[in-house]
Amino acid sequence: MNGLPKILLLGDYSNCQFTLATGLKKLGADVTLISNGSKWLDCERDIDISRKPGKLGGLQLYYRLLGPLHRHLRGYDIVVVNDPNFVELRPSRLRWLFDRLRRDNGQVHLMAMCTDVPLLDMYEASDCPISYSEWFINGSPSPYLAANPEKWRQWHHPDLVDYQNYFYDNIDGAIAVLYEYYLSLQRRLPAEKIAYSGIPIDLDRFKFAALPDEIDRVKLFLGRDRNRMLFKGTDLLEKAARIVVDRHPGAVNLEIVENRPFREFTELLTNSHIVLDQIYSYTPGTTALMAMAYGKNVVSGGEEDYYKFIGESTNRPIINAPVSLEELVETIDSAVSRPELLAERGRHSHQFVVDHNDSLKVARRVLDFLTRSR
């Protein structure tokens, strides 16, 4: 035995937990990943817990977890869930399952990688430490929130709020994959119970390929979930990109890819120079970091606060995305107007991922935090 813990990773988004599992296994840990594959992304997992549609689908999943899958949910030193709502079940059933995880295993931790109630509480607060998010921009509702006020009400249903408060009151710790999530955790948990890891990127899988020094036609790539365009700002990214394409006839083209399985999506990423990721984040998301590992340029979150947080003072290759259409157009236009700079920025992008998001480094941060109190 190598003395490392037996770990269950439960739930996944955008292949994050699978990549973490890969890194943890390389470090010698015994890891099992159980997830729904992040739905249509169909990410890899050891055991599938996909839910069929409707109430019957929820009931079937609940009894699978009670019965044939129960043996896979016990006997671990550490359980790491991807979300307080780590399974697609109603809050009362989630609470029961959460209590079973605590009863039948050692520690239970959160890998903070998504929207939850404490994050929304931070965004709504008068002392919110960031000026914009998917939900608010300078204190006013974002386009997403303005168009979907019922989503806010759903997130604040008393049953869900009570369950998530119970969840946070009873976990052993939480690790944030993004700067924003770390800020949220700081407001909800004591300092000794939180850590930051970054999003893990498998550099054996996303291999660097230098962009050509001379580019005749700049290729823009926009990959998105068609159901979350307002949420991520990919509607504005498309509008801005189309304006830029029209400004440079024959010199710029735009490829839009929607709702493709993860493997197919990551292969399509390679045929581009500039990847358009999202606009309402202070930090680069998974798509941006995968593209950067390949050596692409990205338009994503790259705020000063984020760079300072991770201790990066010199290599800052992310093209920071403004939240207004007019500024976004000029930002993308500036990037495509200097194609001779793309190869060098691509090299810096790759080095950024090597320094901050290599899956082995992220796995080591996670493992160090998970085992420090064992």
VEXGUKOL-612700 format. One record per residue (C-alpha): x, y, z. Coordinates in Angstrom, 2 decimals, padded with zeros to 5 digits. Each point is the difference from the previous one (the first is absolute). Last residue first. Example, Ala and Ser with C-alpha at 12.3 -4.5 7.8 and 13.67 -1.06 7.14 Angstrom:
<rec c1="013.67" c2="-001.06" c3="007.14"/>
<rec c1="-001.37" c2="-003.44" c3="000.66"/>
% end
This chain:
<rec c1="-006.18" c2="012.60" c3="007.87"/>
<rec c1="000.13" c2="003.79" c3="000.35"/>
<rec c1="002.52" c2="000.78" c3="-002.75"/>
<rec c1="-001.31" c2="-002.73" c3="-002.26"/>
<rec c1="-002.66" c2="001.85" c3="-001.98"/>
<rec c1="002.05" c2="003.19" c3="-000.32"/>
<rec c1="003.16" c2="-001.72" c3="-001.21"/>
<rec c1="-002.06" c2="-002.16" c3="-002.37"/>
<rec c1="-001.68" c2="003.02" c3="-001.57"/>
<rec c1="003.24" c2="001.93" c3="-000.47"/>
<rec c1="001.66" c2="-003.15" c3="-001.39"/>
<rec c1="-002.90" c2="-000.57" c3="-002.39"/>
<rec c1="000.32" c2="003.58" c3="-001.25"/>
<rec c1="003.72" c2="-000.43" c3="-000.63"/>
<rec c1="-000.60" c2="-003.32" c3="-001.78"/>
<rec c1="-002.84" c2="001.47" c3="-002.03"/>
<rec c1="002.19" c2="002.83" c3="-001.30"/>
<rec c1="-002.05" c2="003.11" c3="000.77"/>
<rec c1="002.34" c2="002.73" c3="001.26"/>
<rec c1="003.49" c2="-000.17" c3="-001.51"/>
<rec c1="-000.65" c2="-002.34" c3="-002.92"/>
<rec c1="-003.28" c2="001.82" c3="-000.71"/>
<rec c1="001.81" c2="003.36" c3="-000.15"/>
<rec c1="002.72" c2="-001.53" c3="-002.16"/>
<rec c1="-002.61" c2="-000.96" c3="-002.58"/>
<rec c1="-001.40" c2="003.52" c3="-000.07"/>
<rec c1="003.48" c2="001.49" c3="-000.32"/>
<rec c1="000.62" c2="-002.12" c3="-003.07"/>
<rec c1="-003.36" c2="001.05" c3="-001.44"/>
<rec c1="000.84" c2="003.65" c3="000.68"/>
<rec c1="003.11" c2="-000.43" c3="-002.13"/>
<rec c1="-001.91" c2="-001.70" c3="-002.83"/>
<rec c1="-002.80" c2="002.58" c3="000.02"/>
<rec c1="002.16" c2="003.12" c3="-000.28"/>
<rec c1="000.44" c2="-000.10" c3="-003.80"/>
<rec c1="-003.77" c2="-000.16" c3="-000.31"/>
<rec c1="-000.27" c2="003.62" c3="001.16"/>
<rec c1="-003.42" c2="001.14" c3="-001.23"/>
<rec c1="-001.63" c2="-003.17" c3="001.36"/>
<rec c1="000.79" c2="000.95" c3="003.61"/>
<rec c1="-000.99" c2="003.67" c3="-000.31"/>
<rec c1="-003.29" c2="-000.99" c3="-001.62"/>
<rec c1="-000.77" c2="-002.35" c3="002.89"/>
<rec c1="000.50" c2="002.79" c3="002.55"/>
<rec c1="-001.77" c2="002.59" c3="-002.14"/>
<rec c1="-003.08" c2="-002.18" c3="-000.38"/>
<rec c1="-000.01" c2="-000.79" c3="003.73"/>
<rec c1="000.15" c2="003.69" c3="000.85"/>
<rec c1="-003.13" c2="000.69" c3="-002.06"/>
<rec c1="-001.83" c2="-003.08" c3="001.22"/>
<rec c1="000.51" c2="000.76" c3="003.69"/>
<rec c1="001.29" c2="-002.56" c3="002.53"/>
<rec c1="003.67" c2="000.33" c3="-000.90"/>
<rec c1="001.96" c2="-003.23" c3="-000.67"/>
<rec c1="003.60" c2="-000.13" c3="001.22"/>
<rec c1="002.33" c2="-001.34" c3="-002.68"/>
<rec c1="001.84" c2="-002.56" c3="002.11"/>
<rec c1="003.80" c2="000.11" c3="-000.39"/>
<rec c1="001.06" c2="001.28" c3="003.44"/>
<rec c1="003.52" c2="-001.34" c3="000.62"/>
<rec c1="001.77" c2="002.51" c3="002.24"/>
<rec c1="-001.62" c2="000.46" c3="003.42"/>
<rec c1="-001.78" c2="-003.32" c3="000.60"/>
<rec c1="-000.53" c2="-000.58" c3="003.73"/>
<rec c1="-003.28" c2="-001.93" c3="-000.35"/>
<rec c1="-001.97" c2="002.76" c3="001.75"/>
<rec c1="001.87" c2="002.77" c3="-001.80"/>
<rec c1="-000.94" c2="-001.46" c3="-003.39"/>
<rec c1="-003.61" c2="-000.30" c3="001.09"/>
<rec c1="-000.25" c2="003.56" c3="001.32"/>
<rec c1="001.53" c2="001.33" c3="-003.24"/>
<rec c1="-002.82" c2="-001.54" c3="-002.02"/>
<rec c1="000.48" c2="-002.68" c3="-002.63"/>
<rec c1="-003.42" c2="-001.43" c3="-000.75"/>
<rec c1="-000.31" c2="-001.19" c3="-003.59"/>
<rec c1="001.17" c2="000.73" c3="-003.53"/>
<rec c1="002.56" c2="-002.70" c3="-000.71"/>
<rec c1="003.13" c2="-000.40" c3="-002.13"/>
<rec c1="000.91" c2="-003.60" c3="-000.81"/>
<rec c1="003.03" c2="-002.01" c3="001.10"/>
<rec c1="-001.72" c2="-003.36" c3="000.53"/>
<rec c1="000.20" c2="000.61" c3="003.74"/>
<rec c1="-001.62" c2="003.37" c3="-000.61"/>
<rec c1="-002.92" c2="-001.70" c3="-001.72"/>
<rec c1="-000.48" c2="-002.33" c3="002.96"/>
<rec c1="000.19" c2="003.01" c3="002.32"/>
<rec c1="-002.59" c2="001.97" c3="-001.97"/>
<rec c1="-002.43" c2="-002.92" c3="-000.15"/>
<rec c1="000.37" c2="-000.64" c3="003.74"/>
<rec c1="-000.70" c2="003.59" c3="001.01"/>
<rec c1="002.38" c2="002.96" c3="000.10"/>
<rec c1="-000.49" c2="002.31" c3="002.99"/>
<rec c1="-001.82" c2="003.21" c3="000.90"/>
<rec c1="-003.10" c2="-001.49" c3="-001.61"/>
<rec c1="-002.89" c2="001.69" c3="-001.81"/>
<rec c1="001.48" c2="-000.03" c3="-003.53"/>
<rec c1="000.39" c2="-003.59" c3="-001.17"/>
<rec c1="002.21" c2="-002.18" c3="-002.24"/>
<rec c1="000.87" c2="001.34" c3="-003.45"/>
<rec c1="002.92" c2="-002.05" c3="-001.31"/>
<rec c1="002.54" c2="001.72" c3="-002.26"/>
<rec c1="002.20" c2="-001.94" c3="-002.44"/>
<rec c1="-002.23" c2="-002.93" c3="-000.91"/>
<rec c1="-000.06" c2="-003.60" c3="-001.21"/>
<rec c1="001.11" c2="-001.56" c3="003.28"/>
<rec c1="-003.25" c2="000.79" c3="001.76"/>
<rec c1="-001.84" c2="-002.47" c3="-002.22"/>
<rec c1="001.84" c2="-002.86" c3="001.70"/>
<rec c1="-001.10" c2="001.25" c3="003.41"/>
<rec c1="-003.62" c2="000.12" c3="-001.11"/>
<rec c1="000.01" c2="-003.54" c3="-001.39"/>
<rec c1="001.33" c2="-001.44" c3="003.24"/>
<rec c1="-002.35" c2="002.08" c3="002.14"/>
<rec c1="-003.19" c2="-000.82" c3="-001.88"/>
<rec c1="-001.31" c2="002.93" c3="-002.05"/>
<rec c1="-002.58" c2="002.47" c3="001.25"/>
<rec c1="000.72" c2="002.90" c3="-002.38"/>
<rec c1="002.91" c2="000.83" c3="-002.29"/>
<rec c1="000.34" c2="003.39" c3="-001.68"/>
<rec c1="002.81" c2="000.58" c3="-002.50"/>
<rec c1="000.87" c2="003.60" c3="-000.90"/>
<rec c1="002.18" c2="001.22" c3="-002.87"/>
<rec c1="002.48" c2="002.84" c3="-000.30"/>
<rec c1="002.06" c2="001.38" c3="-002.91"/>
<rec c1="-002.43" c2="-000.46" c3="-002.91"/>
<rec c1="-002.05" c2="003.02" c3="000.96"/>
<rec c1="001.46" c2="001.76" c3="003.06"/>
<rec c1="-002.69" c2="002.30" c3="001.40"/>
<rec c1="-002.70" c2="-002.61" c3="-000.62"/>
<rec c1="001.95" c2="-002.53" c3="002.06"/>
<rec c1="000.28" c2="002.56" c3="002.81"/>
<rec c1="-003.75" c2="000.60" c3="000.03"/>
<rec c1="-000.57" c2="-003.76" c3="000.01"/>
<rec c1="002.36" c2="-000.39" c3="002.96"/>
<rec c1="-001.80" c2="002.66" c3="002.02"/>
<rec c1="-003.40" c2="-001.56" c3="-000.56"/>
<rec c1="001.32" c2="-003.50" c3="000.78"/>
<rec c1="001.74" c2="001.16" c3="003.17"/>
<rec c1="-003.16" c2="001.81" c3="001.02"/>
<rec c1="-002.04" c2="-003.20" c3="-000.22"/>
<rec c1="002.86" c2="-001.85" c3="001.68"/>
<rec c1="-000.58" c2="002.07" c3="003.11"/>
<rec c1="000.35" c2="-002.97" c3="002.33"/>
<rec c1="-003.51" c2="000.15" c3="001.48"/>
<rec c1="-001.59" c2="001.53" c3="-003.08"/>
<rec c1="001.31" c2="-002.88" c3="-002.14"/>
<rec c1="-000.84" c2="-002.72" c3="002.51"/>
<rec c1="-002.46" c2="-002.23" c3="-001.91"/>
<rec c1="002.09" c2="000.00" c3="-003.18"/>
<rec c1="002.95" c2="-001.35" c3="001.96"/>
<rec c1="003.03" c2="001.52" c3="-001.66"/>
<rec c1="003.07" c2="-000.20" c3="-002.17"/>
<rec c1="001.07" c2="003.15" c3="-001.82"/>
<rec c1="003.08" c2="-000.26" c3="-002.22"/>
<rec c1="001.62" c2="002.87" c3="-001.90"/>
<rec c1="002.35" c2="-000.88" c3="-002.84"/>
<rec c1="002.31" c2="002.76" c3="-001.24"/>
<rec c1="000.64" c2="-000.18" c3="-003.73"/>
<rec c1="003.47" c2="000.62" c3="-001.44"/>
<rec c1="001.94" c2="-001.04" c3="003.11"/>
<rec c1="003.79" c2="000.34" c3="000.12"/>
<rec c1="001.86" c2="-001.15" c3="003.10"/>
<rec c1="-001.94" c2="-003.27" c3="-000.07"/>
<rec c1="-001.62" c2="-001.05" c3="003.27"/>
<rec c1="002.07" c2="-002.33" c3="002.15"/>
<rec c1="-001.54" c2="-003.36" c3="000.92"/>
<rec c1="-000.13" c2="-000.76" c3="003.73"/>
<rec c1="-001.55" c2="-003.30" c3="001.05"/>
<rec c1="-003.35" c2="-000.14" c3="001.70"/>
<rec c1="-000.08" c2="-003.68" c3="001.04"/>
<rec c1="003.36" c2="-000.29" c3="001.74"/>
<rec c1="-000.56" c2="003.53" c3="001.27"/>
<rec c1="-003.05" c2="-001.13" c3="001.97"/>
<rec c1="-001.60" c2="003.25" c3="001.19"/>
<rec c1="-001.14" c2="000.40" c3="003.62"/>
<rec c1="-002.12" c2="003.07" c3="000.87"/>
<rec c1="001.59" c2="001.95" c3="002.84"/>
<rec c1="000.68" c2="-001.44" c3="003.45"/>
<rec c1="-001.08" c2="002.51" c3="002.62"/>
<rec c1="-000.52" c2="-000.97" c3="003.64"/>
<rec c1="-002.61" c2="000.13" c3="002.74"/>
<rec c1="-000.54" c2="-001.51" c3="003.46"/>
<rec c1="002.81" c2="001.83" c3="001.81"/>
<rec c1="-001.37" c2="003.36" c3="-001.10"/>
<rec c1="-003.37" c2="-000.51" c3="001.67"/>
<rec c1="-002.96" c2="-000.57" c3="-002.34"/>
<rec c1="-002.72" c2="002.16" c3="-001.60"/>
<rec c1="001.57" c2="003.34" c3="-000.96"/>
<rec c1="003.33" c2="-001.50" c3="-000.99"/>
<rec c1="-001.84" c2="-002.63" c3="-002.06"/>
<rec c1="-001.46" c2="002.75" c3="-002.19"/>
<rec c1="003.39" c2="001.58" c3="-000.65"/>
<rec c1="001.33" c2="-003.46" c3="-000.86"/>
<rec c1="-002.85" c2="-000.48" c3="-002.46"/>
<rec c1="000.89" c2="003.24" c3="-001.77"/>
<rec c1="003.66" c2="-001.03" c3="-000.29"/>
<rec c1="-000.90" c2="-003.28" c3="-001.70"/>
<rec c1="000.57" c2="-003.70" c3="000.81"/>
<rec c1="-000.96" c2="000.48" c3="003.64"/>
<rec c1="000.68" c2="-002.67" c3="002.63"/>
<rec c1="-002.38" c2="-000.62" c3="002.88"/>
<rec c1="000.27" c2="-001.54" c3="003.45"/>
<rec c1="-001.38" c2="-002.50" c3="002.49"/>
<rec c1="-003.61" c2="000.46" c3="-001.08"/>
<rec c1="-002.75" c2="000.38" c3="002.60"/>
<rec c1="-001.00" c2="003.66" c3="000.17"/>
<rec c1="000.44" c2="000.36" c3="-003.77"/>
<rec c1="-002.48" c2="-002.81" c3="-000.68"/>
<rec c1="-002.51" c2="001.28" c3="002.55"/>
<rec c1="000.11" c2="003.44" c3="-001.63"/>
<rec c1="-000.47" c2="-001.70" c3="-003.36"/>
<rec c1="-003.02" c2="-001.92" c3="001.28"/>
<rec c1="-001.67" c2="003.02" c3="001.56"/>
<rec c1="000.54" c2="002.10" c3="-003.15"/>
<rec c1="-001.41" c2="-002.77" c3="-002.20"/>
<rec c1="-003.11" c2="-000.52" c3="002.13"/>
<rec c1="-000.54" c2="003.77" c3="000.38"/>
<rec c1="000.02" c2="000.62" c3="-003.77"/>
<rec c1="002.77" c2="002.51" c3="-000.60"/>
<rec c1="001.51" c2="-001.56" c3="-003.12"/>
<rec c1="-003.46" c2="-000.29" c3="-001.49"/>
<rec c1="-000.68" c2="003.69" c3="000.68"/>
<rec c1="003.22" c2="000.97" c3="-001.77"/>
<rec c1="-000.91" c2="-002.20" c3="-002.94"/>
<rec c1="-003.44" c2="001.63" c3="-000.13"/>
<rec c1="001.65" c2="003.34" c3="-000.78"/>
<rec c1="001.18" c2="-001.41" c3="-003.35"/>
<rec c1="000.36" c2="002.79" c3="-002.58"/>
<rec c1="001.25" c2="002.61" c3="002.48"/>
<rec c1="002.16" c2="-002.66" c3="001.68"/>
<rec c1="001.68" c2="-000.94" c3="-003.29"/>
<rec c1="000.43" c2="003.60" c3="-001.18"/>
<rec c1="001.66" c2="000.75" c3="003.35"/>
<rec c1="-001.99" c2="001.54" c3="002.83"/>
<rec c1="001.55" c2="003.19" c3="001.40"/>
<rec c1="002.67" c2="000.25" c3="002.69"/>
<rec c1="002.87" c2="000.83" c3="-002.34"/>
<rec c1="-000.98" c2="-002.93" c3="-002.22"/>
<rec c1="-001.98" c2="-002.74" c3="001.72"/>
<rec c1="-000.89" c2="-003.64" c3="-000.70"/>
<rec c1="002.69" c2="-001.40" c3="-002.32"/>
<rec c1="002.51" c2="002.06" c3="001.95"/>
<rec c1="001.17" c2="003.59" c3="000.32"/>
<rec c1="001.62" c2="002.38" c3="002.47"/>
<rec c1="001.75" c2="-002.53" c3="002.22"/>
<rec c1="000.50" c2="000.23" c3="003.78"/>
<rec c1="-003.74" c2="000.04" c3="000.81"/>
<rec c1="-000.44" c2="002.49" c3="002.84"/>
<rec c1="-003.65" c2="000.78" c3="-000.77"/>
<rec c1="-000.70" c2="-003.72" c3="-000.17"/>
<rec c1="-001.82" c2="-001.49" c3="-003.01"/>
<rec c1="003.08" c2="-001.67" c3="-001.53"/>
<rec c1="001.03" c2="-001.34" c3="003.40"/>
<rec c1="-003.41" c2="-001.52" c3="000.71"/>
<rec c1="000.04" c2="-001.51" c3="-003.49"/>
<rec c1="003.28" c2="-001.74" c3="000.82"/>
<rec c1="-001.36" c2="-001.19" c3="003.33"/>
<rec c1="-003.09" c2="-001.48" c3="-001.75"/>
<rec c1="001.86" c2="-001.99" c3="-002.68"/>
<rec c1="001.40" c2="000.62" c3="-003.46"/>
<rec c1="002.77" c2="-002.34" c3="-001.08"/>
<rec c1="003.49" c2="-001.32" c3="000.56"/>
<rec c1="000.49" c2="-000.29" c3="003.75"/>
<rec c1="001.57" c2="-003.40" c3="000.65"/>
<rec c1="-001.84" c2="-000.74" c3="003.24"/>
<rec c1="001.32" c2="-002.33" c3="002.67"/>
<rec c1="-001.25" c2="-003.03" c3="001.92"/>
<rec c1="002.37" c2="-001.68" c3="002.46"/>
<rec c1="-000.12" c2="-003.67" c3="000.95"/>
<rec c1="-002.70" c2="-002.13" c3="-001.58"/>
<rec c1="-003.28" c2="-001.78" c3="000.82"/>
<rec c1="-001.60" c2="002.57" c3="002.34"/>
<rec c1="001.05" c2="003.12" c3="-001.91"/>
<rec c1="-001.07" c2="-001.50" c3="-003.32"/>
<rec c1="-003.28" c2="-001.14" c3="001.58"/>
<rec c1="-000.61" c2="003.54" c3="001.29"/>
<rec c1="000.54" c2="001.36" c3="-003.51"/>
<rec c1="-002.48" c2="-002.54" c3="-001.37"/>
<rec c1="-002.68" c2="001.09" c3="002.47"/>
<rec c1="000.71" c2="003.64" c3="-000.74"/>
<rec c1="-000.17" c2="-000.62" c3="-003.74"/>
<rec c1="-003.33" c2="-001.74" c3="000.45"/>
<rec c1="-001.47" c2="003.00" c3="001.79"/>
<rec c1="001.61" c2="002.43" c3="-002.47"/>
<rec c1="-001.52" c2="-001.59" c3="-003.15"/>
<rec c1="002.27" c2="-002.24" c3="-002.06"/>
<rec c1="002.44" c2="000.48" c3="-002.86"/>
<rec c1="003.11" c2="-001.03" c3="001.95"/>
<rec c1="002.77" c2="002.27" c3="001.29"/>
<rec c1="-002.39" c2="002.80" c3="000.95"/>
<rec c1="002.55" c2="001.33" c3="002.53"/>
<rec c1="002.30" c2="-000.12" c3="-003.04"/>
<rec c1="003.01" c2="-001.95" c3="-001.24"/>
<rec c1="000.15" c2="-002.48" c3="002.87"/>
<rec c1="003.27" c2="-001.21" c3="001.53"/>
<rec c1="-000.21" c2="-003.09" c3="002.21"/>
<rec c1="003.00" c2="-000.93" c3="002.14"/>
<rec c1="001.07" c2="-003.15" c3="001.81"/>
<rec c1="-002.39" c2="-002.06" c3="-002.07"/>
<rec c1="-002.05" c2="-002.99" c3="001.16"/>
<rec c1="-003.38" c2="000.98" c3="-001.40"/>
<rec c1="-001.58" c2="001.30" c3="-003.20"/>
<rec c1="000.83" c2="-002.89" c3="-002.34"/>
<rec c1="-001.92" c2="-002.47" c3="002.20"/>
<rec c1="-003.06" c2="002.23" c3="-000.32"/>
<rec c1="-000.13" c2="-000.28" c3="-003.79"/>
<rec c1="-002.22" c2="-003.12" c3="-000.16"/>
<rec c1="-002.51" c2="001.21" c3="002.60"/>
<rec c1="-000.46" c2="003.43" c3="001.51"/>
<rec c1="001.83" c2="001.77" c3="-002.81"/>
<rec c1="-002.00" c2="-001.96" c3="-002.57"/>
<rec c1="-003.11" c2="000.85" c3="002.01"/>
<rec c1="000.65" c2="003.72" c3="-000.28"/>
<rec c1="000.85" c2="-000.27" c3="-003.70"/>
<rec c1="-003.30" c2="-001.75" c3="-000.77"/>
<rec c1="-001.93" c2="002.59" c3="002.01"/>
<rec c1="001.66" c2="002.85" c3="-001.83"/>
<rec c1="-000.72" c2="-001.57" c3="-003.38"/>
<rec c1="-003.62" c2="-000.55" c3="001.02"/>
<rec c1="-000.26" c2="003.69" c3="000.86"/>
<rec c1="001.05" c2="000.98" c3="-003.52"/>
<rec c1="002.98" c2="-000.70" c3="-002.22"/>
<rec c1="002.48" c2="-002.87" c3="000.52"/>
<rec c1="002.84" c2="000.62" c3="002.43"/>
<rec c1="003.60" c2="-000.87" c3="-000.70"/>
<rec c1="001.84" c2="-001.67" c3="002.87"/>
<rec c1="002.85" c2="-001.64" c3="-001.93"/>
<rec c1="002.91" c2="-001.76" c3="001.68"/>
<rec c1="003.66" c2="000.36" c3="-000.97"/>
<rec c1="-000.38" c2="003.32" c3="-001.78"/>
<rec c1="000.86" c2="001.63" c3="-003.34"/>
<rec c1="-001.80" c2="003.15" c3="-001.07"/>
<rec c1="-003.20" c2="-000.37" c3="-002.02"/>
<rec c1="-000.20" c2="003.74" c3="-000.76"/>
<rec c1="-003.75" c2="-000.49" c3="-000.33"/>
<rec c1="-000.40" c2="-000.60" c3="003.75"/>
<rec c1="003.08" c2="000.94" c3="002.02"/>
<rec c1="000.99" c2="-003.67" c3="-000.14"/>
<rec c1="-002.74" c2="-000.95" c3="002.44"/>
<rec c1="002.58" c2="-000.59" c3="002.68"/>
<rec c1="001.90" c2="-002.54" c3="002.12"/>
<rec c1="003.79" c2="000.25" c3="000.00"/>
<rec c1="002.06" c2="-002.50" c3="002.01"/>
<rec c1="003.50" c2="000.82" c3="001.24"/>
<rec c1="002.78" c2="-002.01" c3="001.68"/>
<rec c1="002.82" c2="002.53" c3="000.32"/>
<rec c1="003.45" c2="-000.56" c3="-001.51"/>
<rec c1="000.92" c2="003.49" c3="-001.20"/>
<rec c1="-000.93" c2="-001.02" c3="-003.53"/>
<rec c1="-003.39" c2="-001.05" c3="001.41"/>
<rec c1="-000.51" c2="003.46" c3="001.46"/>
<rec c1="000.75" c2="001.60" c3="-003.35"/>
<rec c1="-002.46" c2="-002.19" c3="-001.88"/>
<rec c1="-002.65" c2="000.53" c3="002.68"/>
<rec c1="000.45" c2="003.77" c3="-000.33"/>
<rec c1="-000.52" c2="-000.34" c3="-003.74"/>
<rec c1="-003.18" c2="-002.00" c3="000.61"/>
<rec c1="-001.14" c2="002.54" c3="002.60"/>
<rec c1="000.40" c2="002.90" c3="-002.44"/>
<rec c1="-001.50" c2="-001.78" c3="-003.04"/>
<rec c1="-002.35" c2="002.93" c3="-000.71"/>
<rec c1="-001.89" c2="-000.48" c3="003.28"/>
<rec c1="000.19" c2="-003.13" c3="002.12"/>
<rec c1="-001.76" c2="-001.91" c3="002.77"/>
<rec c1="001.38" c2="-002.11" c3="002.83"/>
<rec c1="003.77" c2="-000.40" c3="000.31"/>
<rec c1="000.61" c2="-002.88" c3="002.41"/>
<rec c1="003.45" c2="-000.22" c3="001.55"/>
<rec c1="001.99" c2="-002.76" c3="001.69"/>
<rec c1="002.69" c2="001.86" c3="001.87"/>
<rec c1="003.75" c2="-000.17" c3="-000.58"/>
<rec c1="002.10" c2="-002.17" c3="002.32"/>
<rec c1="001.89" c2="-001.63" c3="-002.86"/>
<rec c1="-001.26" c2="-003.49" c3="000.82"/>
% end
